[in-house]
Amino acid sequence: MAEKTDWEAKAANLLKSELKRKGVTYSQLVEKLAEIGVDEKEVNVRNKLSRGKFTAAFLLQCLEAIGSQSLRLD
């Protein structure tokens, strides 16, 4: 399996930190994604974040689902 690039790791860590900051579990994220019409399984979400391999669209969907209004990139 390919190693995570620095950018993939940064994207995954950014999303994980937002989930933690909002107090949202992967299970809750799946429910919130379903509420906005995005069908994901918990295992798939867990794998995406673990690998750091997901699209910008998925990142935006997750941020929208958990109600993030802004992000700090530093």
TAURKA-V18937 format. One record per backbone hydrogen bond with DSSP energy under -1.0 kcal/mol. CO is the residue of the C=O (numbers start at 0). NH is the residue of the N-H. E is the energy in kcal/mol with one decimal. If there is no record, write none. Layout:
# TAURKA-V18937
CO;NH;E / CO;NH;E
This chain:
# TAURKA-V18937
4;8;-2.5 / 5;9;-2.3 / 6;10;-2.4 / 7;11;-2.5 / 8;12;-2.7 / 9;13;-2.3 / 10;14;-2.2 / 11;15;-2.8 / 12;16;-2.5 / 13;17;-1.9 / 14;18;-2.4 / 15;19;-2.4 / 16;20;-2.7 / 17;21;-2.1 / 18;23;-2.9 / 24;28;-2.5 / 25;29;-2.3 / 26;30;-1.7 / 27;31;-2.6 / 28;32;-2.8 / 29;33;-2.1 / 30;34;-1.6 / 32;37;-2.8 / 33;36;-1.6 / 40;44;-2.2 / 41;45;-2.8 / 42;46;-2.2 / 43;47;-2.5 / 44;48;-2.4 / 45;49;-2.1 / 46;50;-2.8 / 47;51;-2.1 / 54;58;-1.9 / 55;59;-2.6 / 56;60;-2.5 / 57;61;-2.6 / 58;62;-2.5 / 59;63;-2.6 / 60;64;-2.7 / 61;65;-2.0 / 62;67;-2.6 / 63;66;-1.1
